[in-house]
Amino acid sequence: MSRKQSAAGVKSWRFRLYFEIYTLQMRKLMAYRAEFWFRFLGGLFANATVAYFLWKAVFAVGDAPTLGGRDGGFLGGECLES
């Protein structure tokens, strides 16, 4: 094997190594970003769901059709639809 062929093999090997490292880091970065958005949107959905059912239970148990306020307060539908 000549020196030129040996150098080409080393360059090819280095390129493959750097390419593998690059793709691994990009996959880690994308996984981090995906996890962030899944947690953010999942948490937002969970909080909205809990709030909806909590207010629904408050208006279901109470005798009054409105909740607080001197000017008539809020109707159950107004709180849940806003």
Secondary structure, DSSP 8 states (H G I E B T S, - for coil): --HHHHHHHHHHHHHHHHHHHHHHHHHHHHHHHHHHHHHHHHHHHHHHHHHHHHHHHHHHH-SSSEES-TT--EEHHHHHH-
